Amino acid sequence: MKAMEKSKYRTKFASLENISKSFGKVDALRDVTMEIEKNKVTAIVGDNGSGKSTLIKILSGTLRPDSGNIYIEDECYKYMTPKLAYETGIATVYQDLALDNFRDVAGNIFLGKEITKFGFILDYDEMYRQTEELLNKLNINIPYLKTPVGYLSGGQRQSVAIARAIYQGKKLIIFDEPTAAMGVKESTATNHLIKSLPDKGFAVLIISHDIYQVYDIADRIFIMEHGEIVDDVMKSAITPEELRERISVGIKN
């Protein structure tokens, strides 16, 4: 649902203005306003039930807000749909990653956008070539591209999901708990990959319960409490301990 009004956040990739969402008598979001900058990692943190997941579902188009506006590169929308989010350059990497465990790495990256020759024959050689080129560009190490992704480690699977979003031309990549259930080594590799994305021209939005992960990779941090943004801080202005304290104690209480 497009409007003619232009956003005041002209240097931002996306912004949410006065977004509200209720489920029955429960106010999940109340007049949430925030912005997502280009070439930066933006994080949303808060306890369970603070509204983080509802907010990214609205941005990715799986939920519609009751009120408010969504701006994507200065175009105003009353709500997104999954198709519209895709067309405007938004990709969401959820915890389950939405990968096909029976397809290999190239098969997942090109899922739905397979390369063909002669109009109808799948060009596997070209897909493997482009997959290898893309993974090298992102410094992703997966030794054998024909391995079904169901056999890959958690960190490798996360890398495949990121590579797919990038191949499909996304400009904003949203991560929902990107290192959940990963070991230390895999989490470190995944964090390093996410941190590298802004330098490659992407806007990144992450929600995570891992305060130290957020502090490591984020440039700007929004704190949510009871469906509202209660603080907006630059990482340089806060320590991890102070961030944890603000979340655990609560700012409005």
LINRABEL-V85781 format. One record per run of one state. SS is the DSSP state (h for helix, s for strand, l for the rest). FROM is the first residue (numbers start at 1). TO is the last residue. If there is no record, write none. Layout:
BEGIN
ss=(SS | SS)
from=(FROM | FROM)
to=(TO | TO)
END
This chain:
BEGIN
ss=(l | s | l | s | l | s | l | s | l | h | l | s | l | s | l | h | l | s | l | s | h | l | s | l | s | l | h | l | s | h | l | h | l | s | l | h | l | s | l | h | l | s | l | s | h | l | h | l)
from=(1 | 2 | 7 | 12 | 24 | 26 | 38 | 41 | 46 | 52 | 61 | 67 | 73 | 75 | 78 | 82 | 88 | 90 | 94 | 104 | 105 | 110 | 116 | 118 | 121 | 123 | 124 | 138 | 148 | 149 | 152 | 154 | 168 | 172 | 177 | 184 | 201 | 203 | 208 | 211 | 218 | 220 | 226 | 228 | 235 | 238 | 240 | 250)
to=(1 | 6 | 11 | 23 | 25 | 37 | 40 | 45 | 51 | 60 | 66 | 72 | 74 | 77 | 81 | 87 | 89 | 93 | 103 | 104 | 109 | 115 | 117 | 120 | 122 | 123 | 137 | 147 | 148 | 151 | 153 | 167 | 171 | 176 | 183 | 200 | 202 | 207 | 210 | 217 | 219 | 225 | 227 | 234 | 237 | 239 | 249 | 253)
END
